[in-house]
C-alpha cells in the first residue's frame, strides 16, 4: 500500500473560479495564468478545465510548448518576454505573443529575421518597479517598436503593486492612462485582486485581464476577504491519514524541540505528512486541520515526514482517519489554503507551488468525490 497522502485537483472548481473571474471582468478577455506549472497544480491536469479562457499566460518556452502540445491554438503570452535572441525563433514557430519590458528585448527584435511579425505587449512600470519602461520612457519605447517590420500589433500592459491593499490602484492607473493615451492597441491590466476588487473602478478599458491565484481558489486579499466571500472553490486539496496514535499526559511533550507541552491528557494523531511533502515546517501548534471533516489543530513541530494533530475532542478519530491539510475534505468541509498559509507567515501561492514531487496527485472526476 502506498504512503497515505495525496493531493487532489478539482477541475470543476477551476471551471467555477474561471467563470467567477470572467463575470467580474466584464467584457475583458481573460488570460488563464499557468506559470509555475499552473501554480503547482500541473498544466496538463488543469488544461481541460481552462479551455474556456481566451488565452494562456505563462513564463517560459517549455510551458508554452506544453500548452501547444495539448492542442491549444489560441493566444499564449510570455509574461516576462524572451530572455535571449534565439527565443524569438521559437516564438515565431509556436505563434507566441510576448512581453517587451526593456531596451534589450527591442534590440533582439530589431535584429530578428522573421517572415511573420510578432504580437508584443509593451510593459509599463507604473509603480511596481520590477519590469517595464517608466512612464517618461514609455512612448519612446513604443515608437521604437512601432518602427520595426518585425513587430505587428503592440498592446499595452502594466502590473499593480497594491491591488490587494488599502493603497489600491488609482495612482498607477493614472500613470498608465496618461503615458499610453492615444496610442493604438489593446490594454492588459488586472491580476486577481484587481479583477475582483477594482475592475469597475479601474478607470482604464481592460481588453485583457490576468487572473492567477483566484482561478485556483485562493483569495487574493486574505484576510480582508476569504475565498468563500469571493465565491471561490479550492482547486487543490492535500489529504493524508493518521498512521499512529499516542496518549500523552500533562507535562509530556510532542515532537522535536518539545515545543508543545500538554497541560491535560491529550490524544495525539500522527499524520503521514511533513515538510518533505510541501507542508510548511514553520507552521506552529494551532495551525488548523480537518480530521474526518472536523476542525482541529496541529501540535508541536512539523517533521520531515510526519506531523501531529490534536484528537482530544474527537473520540471517534484514530488510525486511518482522514486529515485534510488544506482544501476540501471527502466529507465536503473546506479548510482554505489561505488560513494554513497565514499560520506559516506566507501566502497560499507558496503552498500550492511547494507541493513535493513525491506526493501522488489525483484529478477528480467530480467535485463531490
N, C-alpha and C positions, 0 to 999 in steps of 0.2 A: 504494500500500500504506500502511495506517495505521501510525503510530509503534508499534514493537513493545513495548508494555506493556499489561497488562490485570490487572484484579482478577477473581477467580473466587469465586463464592458457592456453597457446597455445602449444599443443603437436607438431604441425608441426614445430614450431620454435625450440623446443628441438631436434627434429629429424635433422633439418638442422644444428644446432650447433654441435651436436654429430658427424655428418658427416664431418663438417669443422675441428673439432679437430682430427678426425681419419685421414683425409688427411694430416694434419700437422705432425702426429705422425709416419708416415712411416709404417714400418712393426710391430710396437709395438701393443700389446693388450691394450685395453682401459677399465679402470675401469669407471663406471658411479658413481660418488660420490654423495651419497644421505643422508649424515649426516645432522643433524638438520632438520629432516623431509623434506629432499630434498630441503635444503636452503629455507624453508618456503613455498615451492610450494605444498607439500603433496606427500608422497611416492606413495600412491595409485593413485593419479591424474597423475603422470608422468611416471608410470611404463611401460605402453604400449609403450610410445614414446621412452623409453630407452632400449627396448628389443634387439636392435642391438648391445648393448655394450657386451663386453666379460665377464664382471663381475660387481658386485655392491660392492662398498666400503662404509663403514658406521662406526658408533662409538659403538653403544650399542646393546645388545642382543635383546631387544624388536624390534628395527628396523630390525634386521636380521630375526626375526620371521615373521614380516610383509611381507618382501620380499619373504620368502619361502611360506607364505600363499597365495601369489599372483601367485604362480606356478613356480617360478624361481628355476631351478635345477642346474644352473651353479655355478661358484665360487662366494663366498661372503667373503669379507675381513674385519675383525675388525681392524680399523686403529690404535687404541690405545691398542689393545690386551685385555686380560682379567683383571679384577680388583680383583678377588679372586678365590681361587682354584676351588670352585664348578662351576664357569662359564665354566670350561673345559668340564664338563659333557654335557652342552647344545651345546658346540662347536662340540662335538662328535656326538650328536644326530642330529644336523642340518647340519653337514658336513661343518663347517665354517673354513676358513683359518684365522689365527690371527697373529698380530704383536707381536714380543718379543723385548722389549726395555730396560729391566733391569734384574738384577740377580734374583730378587724375582719371576719374571714370569718364569724363568728357573727352580727355586726351585719348583714352583707349578707343572710344567710339570713332573719333576723328581718324584714327589710323586703321580701323577695321574695314576689311574688304567684304562686302556683302551684297547680294542681289536683292535681298528683302530688307527694307528699312525697319528699324526697331521701334516698338512702342515703349516709351520710357515714362517713369513717374519722377518728376523733379521734386526733390525733398527740400523743404524749408525748415531751418532751425528757428522756430518761432519762440523758443524759450526752454526747450528740453535740454539743449546743449549737449546732445550726443552727436547725431549725424545731421547733415544738411547745411545748406547755404543760409547765412544770416539774411534778414530781410533787405539790408542795404546792398547785398551782392546777388540777390535772387534774380532780378531782371536781367542782369548781365549774363548770368549762367543760362537763363532761358534763351537769350539771344544767341549765345554760342551754340547751344543745342539746335535751335531752330534753323541755323545756317548750314547744318550738316546734312548731306544727302543720305547719310546712314541712319538718320532719325526720321520717323514718320510722325506719329502723334505724340504730343507732350502733355501729360497730365500733371496735376499739382497735388502735393501731399504734405502733411505735417503730422506731428505726434504731440499729444497733450501730456504734460507732466503731472497735472493736478486734477484730472477729471474725476478722481475718486475722493477728493478732499474739499475743504472749505474754500480754498483759493479759486477753484473752478477753472474755466477755460476762456473766460471773456477776453483777457489780455492777449492771449495767444491767438484767438480768433481774429481780433482786431489787426494784429500784425500780419497774419496770413492774408486776410482780405485786402488790406492796403497794399501789400507788396505784390500780390498777384492780380490786382484789379485790372480788368480789361484784357488780360492775357487769355487767349483761347485755350480750351482743354477742360477735361473733367477734373473734379476735385475729389480727393480721397482724404477723409478725416475720420476720427472717432474710433477709439478702441471700445472694449466692452463697457467700461464705466461711462464714457462719453455718450455712447448709444443709449444706455438705459437712463442716465441722469440728465443729459443735456441736449438730446437730439432736437427737441422742439425749440430750444433757446439758443442753438449754436450760432445763429447769425450768419451762417455760411451754407450755401447749397452743397449738400454732400451727394455726389454721384456714386461714391463707393464708401462703405464703412468696413472696419476691420475688427470684428469681434473675435476675441480669443477665448479667454477663460470662461466667459459666460456660456459659451457653446458646450463646455464640458461640465457645467452645473455648479460652478463656484461663484460666489458673489464677488464682484469686482471692487466693492467698497465695504467689505466686512470690517468692523462690526456694525457700521451705521445701518446697513441693510443685510439681512440674511438671504441666503439663496431662496428660501421659501417666500420671503417678501417680494423677491423679484420673479417668483414663479419659475424657478429653475430646478431641474431634477438632476441628481448625481449620475454622471455617466460612468464613473469608476467606483467600485466598491471593493474594499480589501477585507477579506474574511479569513479567519483561522479557527482552530479549535483548541479546547483545553486538553492538554496531554498529561496533566498531573494535578493533584490537589494536596495542599498542605494545611494543617491546622496549627496556627501559631497562638501563643499565649501572650498576655501583657508583658511587655519588655522584650519580646522576641523581635528580631529584625528580618527584613526581606531584601535579598539581592546584594549586589556589590556595593561596598561602601556603607552598608547598613543605614541607608538614607531614610528608610521607613522603619519606625519602631511602633509596634502595636500597643495601643492603650487599652485593648479589650480582646477577648478571644475572637479570632478572625479566621475565616476560611479563605484560603488563597488559591486561586486558579492559575496554573502555569500554562501560558499560551505559546503555540508554535509560531511566533513572530518576533523578530528582533531587528536591530538596525541594519543587519546584512540583508534584510528583505526590503529595506527602504523606509522603515518606521523610524522616526527621529529619535536618536539616542537622548537628546536633550529634554524630551517630554518628562515632566516631573510627576510625582504622585498626584493623583487627582485628574489626570488627563481623561476625558470621557471615552468610554467604550460602550458597546451594546452587548449584553450577554443574553443569548436567545431572544434578542429584540428588546431587552430591558436595560435601561441605562444604568451603568455602574462606573467604576474608575480604575485606573492603574495604580499599582503600589510599587514603590521603590524604583530602582534604576533599570532602564532598558538594557538588556544584554544583546550580544550578537545574534542569538538565535531564539531567544525567549523573552517574554515579559510577564509580569504578574498582574492579576486583576482581583478585585475585591468581590467575594461571593457571600459576604456575611448576611446580606439581606435577600439572598437568592437561594433558598434551601433546595430547590429542585435542580439547580445547576451543578454540573460536575464534569467528570471525564466525557469528552466528546461534545460538550456544549459549544455552540457556535459563538464566536466572538467577532463582532464587526468593528474593525479598527477605524474605518470611515466608510461613508456611503450608505447603501440600503441593505438591511438585514433580510434574510429569507422570510421573516415574519412581516416585512413591509415597513418597519420602523426605519427612520433615517437619522444618521449622525452626520451632519455636514462636515465636509473635509476642512472647512474654514475654522471650525471650533478646535479641531485637533491641531491645526497649524498654529492657531493663536497660542496654544499651550507650549508649542515648540518655538515660539517667538519668530514665526516665519509666515509664509503665505501658502494657500492651497496649491499654487503653481508648483512650488518646490516639492511638495509631497507627491504630486502626480508625476513629475519628471524624474523623481528619485526612485520610483519603483524598480526593484532589483530584477536583473535578468533571471535569477533563479526562481522567481515567483511564477507559477503557472498562471496563464491568462485564459479565461473563457469568455467568449462572446455570447451573450444571452440571446435567445430567440424571441423572448417576450419580456416585458417589464415586470411581469408577475412572478418570474422564475426566482 
